[in-house]
Amino acid sequence: MALFSFRLPDIGEGIAEAEIVGWHVKVGDRVEEDQPIADMMTDKATVEMESPVSGVVVRLAGEPGQQIAIGSMLVEIEIEGEAAPALTPIAPLPEREGSGEGRERSEPQPVVEEEQPIASTPTPAPSPEGRGEVLASPAVRARAKELGIDLAQVKPSGDHIRHSDLDAFLLYGTGQGYRPASRSARRADEEVKVIGLRRRIAENMAASKRAIPHFSYVEEIDVTALEEMREQLNAHRGDRPKLTMLPLLIVAICRALPDFPMLNARYDDEAGVVTRYGAVHMGIATQTDAGLMVPVIRDAQDRNIWQLAAEIRRLADAARTGKAKSEELSGSTLTLTSLGPLGGVATTPVINRPEVAIIGPNRIIERPVFRGKEVVPAKLMNLSISCDHRVVDGWDAASFVQAVRKLLETPVLLFAD
């Protein structure tokens, strides 16, 4: 028998160390050649390491979360034979997920329970203490059932039980056996180790807030005409992907950016150099099970709305399934972050360092507005932007958002030469 020491190979240019994200084996396990043994994360991606030999695992380099230097022992394997084979580290498999140099946001679709109409006519309910029949409306009965309240224990304030009577019972009728606030069993406390992608996100967020003096600006945009145009485009899209707001917003951003080059930039604060980019490499913050990632649409300014929609879908699927390549998760010059229907009234997103700006569309809300002397319904959306105040002045950020607003409120301009 002989001992084979598998050392961590060079898994990327300029990479000095990698983090142990997880082990696929433990000491004493039998492994075969090419069997996955560990997941290692660098600054760019997570890679899966495979065993170059068959044998029994006798030693592991460390616990998940520890950093291992390139060339250091990763795992020792006891193999058959008197001499260990030559140490030739295998190349890692293609990247499975990126480190998410920035944040980001997907477009989660919330589950909305539609409120069903409930009849308001009171119906008989059992009466406590022989008081005769007590009435309660279906809405009150449904609420009492949901709370686990026995209506026979509730004292009505009038000729029938009202919601206020249920409220009084909840406040003063303790010990009656009604359902507590939480319907599920209390969960045990747990400690979750912050490792892998989650640690990368935490480090990136802390570095961004620590190093960058953020300021945010929010403007309200009337997207009524834009939404009408989007519906018409979707009605005739054929086999092309369904349009969301994002492709249209990206077109508006790309058309406005040439007049505001300070926003499509990266700031190397150590070198004291700001690089303004001619091409728009748009980062799309995407929520995944592993955490926030930022896949990148290369040369967004050269794509039409249908190409943008298809690329957004492809990159989001790749990020969520762990199939995004390293080069698809780096190199963005400006980031767009959206929570879709969960977007809230306004956001103050954190900049994807070393970029100098991040843009966040918020939820579209229908509200009454004045059109001349008439009040009409309109679809309104707030657009948020956060900027690095070392590089971008407030006037520039506000002027840029106003330029985007003009394009979105007059959507024909999005396609005008």
RAZI-V62501 format. One record per residue. N is the residue number from 1. RES is the residue in one small letter. D_FIRST is the distance of its C-alpha to the first C-alpha in Angstrom with 2 decimals. Layout:
n=N res=RES d_first=D_FIRST
n=N res=RES d_first=D_FIRST
This chain:
n=1 res=m d_first=0.00
n=2 res=a d_first=3.81
n=3 res=l d_first=7.05
n=4 res=f d_first=9.88
n=5 res=s d_first=13.36
n=6 res=f d_first=16.02
n=7 res=r d_first=19.37
n=8 res=l d_first=22.70
n=9 res=p d_first=24.38
n=10 res=d d_first=28.09
n=11 res=i d_first=29.65
n=12 res=g d_first=33.27
n=13 res=e d_first=35.74
n=14 res=g d_first=36.58
n=15 res=i d_first=33.98
n=16 res=a d_first=32.54
n=17 res=e d_first=30.81
n=18 res=a d_first=30.23
n=19 res=e d_first=30.51
n=20 res=i d_first=28.03
n=21 res=v d_first=30.19
n=22 res=g d_first=27.84
n=23 res=w d_first=24.31
n=24 res=h d_first=23.48
n=25 res=v d_first=20.29
n=26 res=k d_first=19.48
n=27 res=v d_first=16.68
n=28 res=g d_first=14.89
n=29 res=d d_first=15.97
n=30 res=r d_first=14.21
n=31 res=v d_first=15.21
n=32 res=e d_first=15.86
n=33 res=e d_first=16.61
n=34 res=d d_first=20.11
n=35 res=q d_first=20.29
n=36 res=p d_first=22.45
n=37 res=i d_first=20.84
n=38 res=a d_first=23.72
n=39 res=d d_first=27.40
n=40 res=m d_first=28.45
n=41 res=m d_first=32.11
n=42 res=t d_first=33.83
n=43 res=d d_first=37.56
n=44 res=k d_first=38.04
n=45 res=a d_first=35.88
n=46 res=t d_first=32.96
n=47 res=v d_first=30.02
n=48 res=e d_first=27.14
n=49 res=m d_first=23.67
n=50 res=e d_first=21.18
n=51 res=s d_first=17.43
n=52 res=p d_first=16.60
n=53 res=v d_first=13.26
n=54 res=s d_first=12.11
n=55 res=g d_first=9.74
n=56 res=v d_first=10.56
n=57 res=v d_first=12.83
n=58 res=v d_first=12.38
n=59 res=r d_first=15.34
n=60 res=l d_first=18.56
n=61 res=a d_first=21.01
n=62 res=g d_first=24.06
n=63 res=e d_first=26.68
n=64 res=p d_first=28.97
n=65 res=g d_first=31.73
n=66 res=q d_first=29.81
n=67 res=q d_first=30.03
n=68 res=i d_first=27.02
n=69 res=a d_first=27.79
n=70 res=i d_first=26.92
n=71 res=g d_first=23.87
n=72 res=s d_first=22.55
n=73 res=m d_first=19.20
n=74 res=l d_first=19.72
n=75 res=v d_first=16.45
n=76 res=e d_first=12.85
n=77 res=i d_first=10.30
n=78 res=e d_first=6.72
n=79 res=i d_first=5.76
n=80 res=e d_first=4.66
n=81 res=g d_first=4.91
n=82 res=e d_first=5.39
n=83 res=a d_first=7.63
n=84 res=a d_first=8.68
n=85 res=p d_first=11.72
n=86 res=a d_first=15.12
n=87 res=l d_first=16.34
n=88 res=t d_first=19.20
n=89 res=p d_first=20.44
n=90 res=i d_first=22.15
n=91 res=a d_first=25.79
n=92 res=p d_first=26.83
n=93 res=l d_first=28.82
n=94 res=p d_first=32.62
n=95 res=e d_first=34.08
n=96 res=r d_first=34.79
n=97 res=e d_first=37.33
n=98 res=g d_first=39.17
n=99 res=s d_first=39.64
n=100 res=g d_first=43.35
n=101 res=e d_first=44.82
n=102 res=g d_first=47.97
n=103 res=r d_first=49.17
n=104 res=e d_first=50.41
n=105 res=r d_first=52.29
n=106 res=s d_first=52.28
n=107 res=e d_first=55.00
n=108 res=p d_first=54.28
n=109 res=q d_first=56.78
n=110 res=p d_first=57.98
n=111 res=v d_first=58.91
n=112 res=v d_first=62.60
n=113 res=e d_first=64.29
n=114 res=e d_first=67.79
n=115 res=e d_first=70.45
n=116 res=q d_first=72.48
n=117 res=p d_first=76.19
n=118 res=i d_first=77.15
n=119 res=a d_first=80.63
n=120 res=s d_first=82.51
n=121 res=t d_first=84.93
n=122 res=p d_first=84.39
n=123 res=t d_first=83.65
n=124 res=p d_first=84.15
n=125 res=a d_first=81.53
n=126 res=p d_first=81.63
n=127 res=s d_first=83.82
n=128 res=p d_first=82.99
n=129 res=e d_first=85.51
n=130 res=g d_first=87.87
n=131 res=r d_first=89.06
n=132 res=g d_first=89.48
n=133 res=e d_first=87.52
n=134 res=v d_first=85.78
n=135 res=l d_first=85.05
n=136 res=a d_first=81.88
n=137 res=s d_first=81.12
n=138 res=p d_first=78.12
n=139 res=a d_first=76.52
n=140 res=v d_first=76.90
n=141 res=r d_first=75.67
n=142 res=a d_first=72.60
n=143 res=r d_first=71.81
n=144 res=a d_first=72.32
n=145 res=k d_first=69.97
n=146 res=e d_first=67.31
n=147 res=l d_first=67.69
n=148 res=g d_first=67.80
n=149 res=i d_first=71.35
n=150 res=d d_first=73.72
n=151 res=l d_first=77.02
n=152 res=a d_first=78.90
n=153 res=q d_first=77.83
n=154 res=v d_first=79.14
n=155 res=k d_first=82.70
n=156 res=p d_first=84.43
n=157 res=s d_first=86.57
n=158 res=g d_first=89.02
n=159 res=d d_first=89.65
n=160 res=h d_first=86.05
n=161 res=i d_first=82.59
n=162 res=r d_first=81.65
n=163 res=h d_first=78.50
n=164 res=s d_first=80.00
n=165 res=d d_first=80.17
n=166 res=l d_first=76.45
n=167 res=d d_first=75.85
n=168 res=a d_first=77.99
n=169 res=f d_first=76.11
n=170 res=l d_first=72.75
n=171 res=l d_first=74.12
n=172 res=y d_first=75.89
n=173 res=g d_first=74.73
n=174 res=t d_first=71.51
n=175 res=g d_first=70.12
n=176 res=q d_first=71.49
n=177 res=g d_first=68.10
n=178 res=y d_first=68.11
n=179 res=r d_first=64.86
n=180 res=p d_first=63.33
n=181 res=a d_first=62.59
n=182 res=s d_first=58.98
n=183 res=r d_first=58.55
n=184 res=s d_first=54.81
n=185 res=a d_first=52.99
n=186 res=r d_first=52.19
n=187 res=r d_first=48.71
n=188 res=a d_first=46.52
n=189 res=d d_first=45.92
n=190 res=e d_first=42.65
n=191 res=e d_first=40.93
n=192 res=v d_first=39.53
n=193 res=k d_first=37.28
n=194 res=v d_first=38.67
n=195 res=i d_first=35.80
n=196 res=g d_first=35.22
n=197 res=l d_first=38.36
n=198 res=r d_first=40.51
n=199 res=r d_first=39.75
n=200 res=r d_first=40.51
n=201 res=i d_first=43.81
n=202 res=a d_first=44.64
n=203 res=e d_first=44.01
n=204 res=n d_first=46.04
n=205 res=m d_first=48.90
n=206 res=a d_first=49.07
n=207 res=a d_first=49.03
n=208 res=s d_first=51.73
n=209 res=k d_first=54.04
n=210 res=r d_first=53.46
n=211 res=a d_first=54.12
n=212 res=i d_first=56.65
n=213 res=p d_first=60.22
n=214 res=h d_first=60.65
n=215 res=f d_first=63.98
n=216 res=s d_first=64.66
n=217 res=y d_first=67.61
n=218 res=v d_first=68.52
n=219 res=e d_first=71.14
n=220 res=e d_first=72.54
n=221 res=i d_first=72.70
n=222 res=d d_first=74.79
n=223 res=v d_first=72.54
n=224 res=t d_first=75.01
n=225 res=a d_first=75.71
n=226 res=l d_first=72.05
n=227 res=e d_first=71.03
n=228 res=e d_first=73.81
n=229 res=m d_first=72.61
n=230 res=r d_first=68.98
n=231 res=e d_first=70.14
n=232 res=q d_first=72.10
n=233 res=l d_first=69.17
n=234 res=n d_first=66.88
n=235 res=a d_first=69.55
n=236 res=h d_first=69.36
n=237 res=r d_first=65.70
n=238 res=g d_first=64.91
n=239 res=d d_first=61.16
n=240 res=r d_first=60.48
n=241 res=p d_first=58.74
n=242 res=k d_first=61.00
n=243 res=l d_first=62.28
n=244 res=t d_first=61.72
n=245 res=m d_first=63.38
n=246 res=l d_first=60.47
n=247 res=p d_first=61.07
n=248 res=l d_first=64.75
n=249 res=l d_first=64.01
n=250 res=i d_first=61.62
n=251 res=v d_first=64.40
n=252 res=a d_first=66.83
n=253 res=i d_first=64.46
n=254 res=c d_first=63.79
n=255 res=r d_first=67.54
n=256 res=a d_first=68.35
n=257 res=l d_first=65.63
n=258 res=p d_first=67.20
n=259 res=d d_first=69.94
n=260 res=f d_first=67.48
n=261 res=p d_first=64.70
n=262 res=m d_first=63.85
n=263 res=l d_first=62.23
n=264 res=n d_first=59.84
n=265 res=a d_first=58.02
n=266 res=r d_first=55.10
n=267 res=y d_first=55.57
n=268 res=d d_first=53.26
n=269 res=d d_first=54.62
n=270 res=e d_first=52.62
n=271 res=a d_first=54.11
n=272 res=g d_first=57.40
n=273 res=v d_first=57.47
n=274 res=v d_first=58.49
n=275 res=t d_first=57.52
n=276 res=r d_first=59.91
n=277 res=y d_first=58.56
n=278 res=g d_first=60.67
n=279 res=a d_first=58.42
n=280 res=v d_first=57.81
n=281 res=h d_first=54.16
n=282 res=m d_first=54.73
n=283 res=g d_first=52.06
n=284 res=i d_first=52.29
n=285 res=a d_first=50.96
n=286 res=t d_first=49.17
n=287 res=q d_first=48.05
n=288 res=t d_first=44.68
n=289 res=d d_first=42.64
n=290 res=a d_first=40.34
n=291 res=g d_first=43.36
n=292 res=l d_first=45.92
n=293 res=m d_first=45.18
n=294 res=v d_first=47.54
n=295 res=p d_first=47.18
n=296 res=v d_first=49.52
n=297 res=i d_first=52.26
n=298 res=r d_first=52.50
n=299 res=d d_first=56.06
n=300 res=a d_first=57.68
n=301 res=q d_first=61.08
n=302 res=d d_first=60.77
n=303 res=r d_first=60.12
n=304 res=n d_first=62.74
n=305 res=i d_first=62.72
n=306 res=w d_first=61.07
n=307 res=q d_first=58.29
n=308 res=l d_first=57.75
n=309 res=a d_first=57.67
n=310 res=a d_first=55.08
n=311 res=e d_first=52.86
n=312 res=i d_first=53.13
n=313 res=r d_first=52.01
n=314 res=r d_first=49.13
n=315 res=l d_first=47.77
n=316 res=a d_first=48.23
n=317 res=d d_first=46.37
n=318 res=a d_first=43.50
n=319 res=a d_first=43.29
n=320 res=r d_first=43.49
n=321 res=t d_first=40.81
n=322 res=g d_first=38.40
n=323 res=k d_first=38.88
n=324 res=a d_first=40.91
n=325 res=k d_first=39.68
n=326 res=s d_first=39.45
n=327 res=e d_first=42.57
n=328 res=e d_first=44.47
n=329 res=l d_first=43.93
n=330 res=s d_first=45.19
n=331 res=g d_first=48.21
n=332 res=s d_first=51.03
n=333 res=t d_first=54.34
n=334 res=l d_first=56.10
n=335 res=t d_first=54.87
n=336 res=l d_first=56.62
n=337 res=t d_first=55.78
n=338 res=s d_first=57.34
n=339 res=l d_first=57.10
n=340 res=g d_first=59.36
n=341 res=p d_first=61.57
n=342 res=l d_first=59.98
n=343 res=g d_first=61.09
n=344 res=g d_first=63.59
n=345 res=v d_first=66.83
n=346 res=a d_first=65.32
n=347 res=t d_first=61.99
n=348 res=t d_first=60.97
n=349 res=p d_first=57.60
n=350 res=v d_first=55.23
n=351 res=i d_first=54.89
n=352 res=n d_first=51.70
n=353 res=r d_first=51.11
n=354 res=p d_first=51.67
n=355 res=e d_first=54.31
n=356 res=v d_first=57.77
n=357 res=a d_first=58.99
n=358 res=i d_first=57.98
n=359 res=i d_first=60.32
n=360 res=g d_first=60.46
n=361 res=p d_first=62.82
n=362 res=n d_first=63.83
n=363 res=r d_first=65.03
n=364 res=i d_first=68.11
n=365 res=i d_first=70.94
n=366 res=e d_first=74.29
n=367 res=r d_first=77.20
n=368 res=p d_first=80.96
n=369 res=v d_first=82.09
n=370 res=f d_first=85.46
n=371 res=r d_first=86.35
n=372 res=g d_first=89.75
n=373 res=k d_first=91.72
n=374 res=e d_first=89.61
n=375 res=v d_first=86.62
n=376 res=v d_first=83.98
n=377 res=p d_first=80.35
n=378 res=a d_first=77.72
n=379 res=k d_first=73.93
n=380 res=l d_first=72.80
n=381 res=m d_first=69.44
n=382 res=n d_first=68.56
n=383 res=l d_first=66.46
n=384 res=s d_first=64.52
n=385 res=i d_first=63.19
n=386 res=s d_first=61.37
n=387 res=c d_first=61.52
n=388 res=d d_first=60.36
n=389 res=h d_first=63.60
n=390 res=r d_first=62.53
n=391 res=v d_first=62.76
n=392 res=v d_first=64.91
n=393 res=d d_first=68.39
n=394 res=g d_first=69.73
n=395 res=w d_first=72.49
n=396 res=d d_first=70.05
n=397 res=a d_first=67.94
n=398 res=a d_first=71.08
n=399 res=s d_first=72.56
n=400 res=f d_first=69.42
n=401 res=v d_first=69.36
n=402 res=q d_first=73.07
n=403 res=a d_first=72.43
n=404 res=v d_first=69.75
n=405 res=r d_first=72.17
n=406 res=k d_first=74.89
n=407 res=l d_first=72.64
n=408 res=l d_first=71.47
n=409 res=e d_first=74.99
n=410 res=t d_first=76.36
n=411 res=p d_first=73.53
n=412 res=v d_first=75.40
n=413 res=l d_first=74.65
n=414 res=l d_first=70.93
n=415 res=f d_first=71.72
n=416 res=a d_first=74.63
n=417 res=d d_first=74.36
